[in-house]
Amino acid sequence: MARILILNGPNLNMLGMREPQIYGTNTLSDIMERTAARFNGRAVIEWNQSNHEGALIDAIQQARANGYDGIVLNAGAYTHTSLAIADAIAAVHGATPVVEVHLSNIAAREEIRHRSLIAPVCIGSIAGFGADSYALGVEALLLRNN
């Protein structure tokens, strides 16, 4: 059975309180529990959230050694600013595929959010489907691994 790591970046711990008109009213725990339940019997879903760039980089670099078959990454605002996270993804690209996800449609938001620095090193990007973006990311990894 596949093991998938879902990594969440800065401010995603504030879901449910943070701009509900954009991100909805579900908490991150709600979303992660629902996503894990959806794949029960098909994949083991584990998740982590950090507001710290280095912690996200460490998790990306260690994913293969920790037995993960892929990563679903919502890097939050680091999507648009972090060459370091892009470099970490590129370093593991051949061994640990990464799918970029976003709750909101970043192309329909402020101009600064239109460019993703991590998209070119991910196997794909999913945005704008709310909490279902995570499940779509997991599904993409499972399809790729079959």
Secondary structure, 3 states (H helix, E strand, C coil): CEEEEEEECCCHHHCCCCCHHHHCCCCHHHHHHHHHHHCCCCEEEEEEECCCHHHHHHHHHHCCCCCCCEEEEECHHHHHCCHHHHHHHHHHCCCCCEEEEECCCHHHCCHHHCCCCCHHHCCEEEECCCCHHHHHHHHHHHHHHC
